[in-house]
Amino acid sequence: MRKTLSRYDRVLGCLLGAAVGDAMGAATETMSTRQIEKRFGGRVCDFQTPPDDVLARGRKAGQVTDAFSIPYILTKHLLNSDGKASRKLGESALLEWGKSEWFAPFAGMTTRKVINRLNEVHAMGVWEYAGHLGNKLFKGHYYALSSNGAGVKAYPAGLLHPDDLPKTIEDTIELTMASHDDPLSISGACAIAAAISKGMSGQGGVYEMVQAARYGAEVGEAEARKRDDIWVYPGPSVTKRIDMAIELVLRGGVYSGRHMEELRDLIGCGPAIAETVPTAIGLFIAHQGETMPAICDAVNIGDETSAIATIVGALCGVLKGKNSICQGYLEFIEAVNDIDLQGQAKSICALLEKEER
């Protein structure tokens, strides 16, 4: 008989799973699976000090990157507004994050462009110029726009609307528009938010969460395309890539260690949201929501390991709860990053209880 988890267990499991995934993935980001094995002497399934050739170089083992810090700050803004989401709120959260220690080393092309625009920064370096909307190179590569940054910051909307997919999708679209104003990014963000919302319900398991993700991807994209303030350009369908991930994993049967490699080789683990989100969902299915094994695969899959592991950790954590994550990790993550996951989880639960009264 499956043990019933408390709402607090699910919320904290989601937050902690995301933070653990990001912090572990920070050490392997941009490397290939083979490079990871060579550098660390095998698979990485614990916190490691980031080497000198990754974005997190110079940081301590267990410190998070943009993949967790952006949604962490976004959640604070949502709590301060009693859960009322808007594009303006999303922009305010990004501006706060842009003043944090995480901005300089971790801001990606899309996020850096948006924060600079919001700050009315006109003097651009090479990296900023590459992300300017007028640059043909930037426009010619969909992944530079519909990036996984939309997916990693999607879980807060799901946490705040348990088993309410329409409201989750509505809020996710508004929040995503702050930085990723295109249907593909919104599709991927709504997929993750909807899955988290379903996980928060306590009803069902992996199957129900994946079906919610697929629904969120499809509806989120359709709703985004109805807007007048959306930027439409070609790129692969997140919904169809999710279908590919489901088929790929299910045809493999019981997990044999090959799912990670097949997801990496057939769908990809790069910065495009159409790679990151479907691959993360594929790992979630392959491990049947078991948090640490799924995070471990995400950390070793290569390339965008922090983003994939953050999403995988959030999905598994909301389903399996805080106790599905290694003992001692909560205290370690809070201490090394000077963050309060337990306090944030309590605030989310208090807001949900307030809304239900």
N, C-alpha and C positions, 0 to 999 in steps of 0.2 A: 504494500500500500504506500503510495507516494505521500511523503510528509508535506503538509500544508505550510507554506512559508508566509511569514508576516509581510505586510507591505514594506516595512522598514528594511527587512532582509533583502527584498527585491531591489529597492532603490539603492541601498548601500552596495549590494552586489553589482549593480550596473555601474555605479560610479567607480568602485574599486577595480572591477574588471577592466574598465576602460583605461584607468590610470596605470594599472599593472601592464597591460598590453602595450601602451605607449612607451613606458619606461624601459621595458625589455627590448622593444623594437628599436629604441633609440641607438642601441649599440650595433645593430645589424643593418640599419637603413642604407640604402643604395647598393649594398653588396649583393652578389649572386649567392645562391645556396652553396655552391662549391667554395666560393670565397669565405663564406661564414664558417664552414667546416674547417677550412685550412687555417683561418685566423684564430679561431677559438678552440681548435682541437676536437671538434664535433658539434653537435647541435647545441644551441643556446636555449636553455629552459629556466634560466634564473637571471637575476640582474647582473650586468657586466659593465665595467667602465668602458665608455665609448672610445674606440681607437681614434687616432689622429686624422684619419681620412674620411670621417663621416661628419654630418652637420652638427652632431651633438658633442664633437670633440671638446675636451677641456672641462666637461661636466662630469658629475659624480654618477656612479652606478645607482639607478633608481630614480633619477631625476626625469621629469616628464618634459615633453616638447610642446609644440603648437597643437598637436593632435588632441591632447587632453586639456591643455591650458585654455584654449579658446572656448570650448563648451563649458568648462568650469566657470569662467568669467561670465559667459552668456547666462548660465543658470543663476548666478547671483543677481544679474539684472532682471531676470524673469521673476525671481522671488521678491525683489524689491518693488516690482510692479503688480504684485498679487497674481502673477501668471498671465498677465495681459501681453500677448505677443504682438509685435509690429515690426515693420522694416526699420523704423527709426530706432526702436530699442536694439535691434540687431546691430545697427550702425554704432550706437553708443557703446555697446559691448566691445566692438572691434576697436573703437578709439581708445578705450581703456586698455585693451590688450596691446595696442600699439605703443603704449607707454611703459610696458612691462619689460622685464629682462628677456622674455622669450621672442620679442619682435625681431631684433637684429639678426640673431642666428637662424631663426626658423621661418620667418615670413616667406611664404611661397609667392610665385609670380602674381597670381590673382589677388590674394589677400593683401600683398604689399601695395599693389596698384590701387585697391579700394581705399586702404588706410591713407595712402598719400593723397588721393583725391579728396577724401574727407577732411584732411588737414590742409588742403589747398597748397600742396607742395608742387611747385612747378619745375624746380631744378631736378632733373632725373639723371641717375647714373645709368650704366649699360643695362643692368638687370631690370631696373624700373622701366626703361624705355622698351625693353623686350616685351613687357607686359602692357604697354600702352595700346589703347584700342585702335589707333591708327596704323599700327605696325603690321605689315602684310604677313611677316613670319608668325606673329602671335595669332592673327586671324586664321592662318592656314593650318594651325594645329589645334584641333578641338580640345585636346587634353589640357592645353594651357588655360582654357576657359572653364570647361566642364570638369573641374578637378575634384579630387576626393575630399577637399576641404569642406565641401557641402555635406558630405556623408558623415564625417567625424563629429560635426557639431549638431547632428540631428537628434540625438537621443533625448535632450532635455524636453522637447515638445511631447515626446512619447511618455516620459515619466509623469508629466503634468496632466495627461489625459488618458487615464487607464481605460482600455477597451472602448475608446471613443475615436474611431478612425477618421470620421469626417472632420472633427475639430482638430485632431492631430495633424491631418494633412493641411488644413486651412492655416494653422499657425506655422507649420514647417515652411510652407510657401513664403509667408511673410518674412520669416527670419532668414531664409535662404536668399531672398532677393537682396538682402543687405550686401552680399558679396558675390553671389553667383546667380546672375539674372538671366538664366537660360533654362529651357525645358529639360535638358539632359541632367544638369546638376540637381534641379528640383526633383526630378524623377528618382534619382538615387537617394537624395535626402529623405524624401517621403517614404521610400522603401524601408529605410532603417528606423525612422520615427514610428511608422505604423507597426513594425515588428516589436519594438519596445513597448508600445501601447498595448498590444495584445499580450505580451509577456507580463505586463503589470496586472492584467486581469486575474491572473492565477488560474485561468481556465484553459486547459489544453497544454500543449508542449511544443516541440520543434515544428511539427507539421503545421499547426495553427499559426505560429509566428511567421513561418516562411510564406504561407498563403497570404497573411496580412502584408508582408513585405512586397509580394508580387502585386497585390491590390494597390498598395501605396504608390508603387512605381508607375503603374498604369494610370491611375486616377490623377496622381500628382502631375505627370507630364501633360495629360489632357487639360487639366485646369490651368496649368501654366501657359499653354498655347492659346488660351482664350484671352489672355491679358494684352493690353495695349503697350505696356511698359516692359515687354519681354524682348530679349534678343535671340532670334532663331537662326541657327546655322547647322550644317550637317554634322552628323556623328552617329555612332552606334547606339542602338536602343538598349537602355538599361534593363527594361522588362525582358526583352528577348535574351539578353546575356544572363539574367537570373534563371530563365528557363533552361539555358544551356548548362548552367552550373548544377541545377537540380538533376537534370538528366545525366550529366557526367558522373555525379556522385552516386546516384541511385543505381546506375548500371554496374558500378563497381562492387556492390554488395557490402558486406561487412568491412569495416575499415582495415586496409592492408598496408597502409603507409604510402600507397601510390596516389591517393587523392590529392595531396598537396602538390605533387609534381604535375599531375594532369591539369589541375586548376591553373597552376603557374604557366604551363606550356600552351594550353588551349585558350584560356581566357585572359591571362596576364595578371601581373601584380604591380603594374605601373601607376602613375599618378592620375590617369583618367578615371572618372567615376564609374564608367562602364567596365572597368577592370576591377577596381578596388572593392566596390560594393558586391557584385556578383561573386567574386572570389571569397570575400568574407562570409557571405551567406553559404557558399559551398562548404567551407570549413566548419561552419556552425552545424550544417546537416551531417557532414562526415563524422563528426565527433558526438553527434546527438546532444549537443548543448553542454557537454562536459567542459568546464571552463579552462582548466590549466592545460589539458592536452590540445585544445583548439588554439589557445594563445601560443603555445609552443610551436605549432605548425605555422601560425601566422608570423611569428618572429623569425622563422627559418626559411620562409618561402622566397625571400629576397626582395630587393628594390624598395617598395613603399611599405616596409614592415611595420613602422609605427602606426600608420593610418589603418592598415588592415587589422593589426592586433588590437588597436583601440576599439574598432567596430566589433570585432569578434568578442572581445572581453565584455563589452556592453551587452551584447545579445545573450551571451552565455550567463553573465552575471545576473541579469534580470530574471532569467529562467530558473537558475539553480541557487541563487542567493549568495550572500557574503561568505558562507562557510564552504562554498565550493572552491574558494581561493586559499592558497597556502597560509597556514597560521603564521602570524607575525608580519605578513606583508602589509596589512592595514596600517599598523603603527609605524612601520619603516617608511612607507610611502608618504604618510602625513608628515613625519619628521624631516625627511630629506628634502621635501618640497615646500615645507611650511604651509601646508594646506589643511583644511578641516573637512574631510569627507563625511565624517560622522555628523558634524554639525549641519552640513548641507543636506544630508539625507533626512535628518530630523526636521529641517525647515520645509523640505518638500512634502513630507508626510503631514506636517501641521497645516500646510496650505491646502492639501487635499481634504483633510478633515474639516477645515473651515468651509470649503466650498460645498461639502456634503450636508452641512448643518442647515 
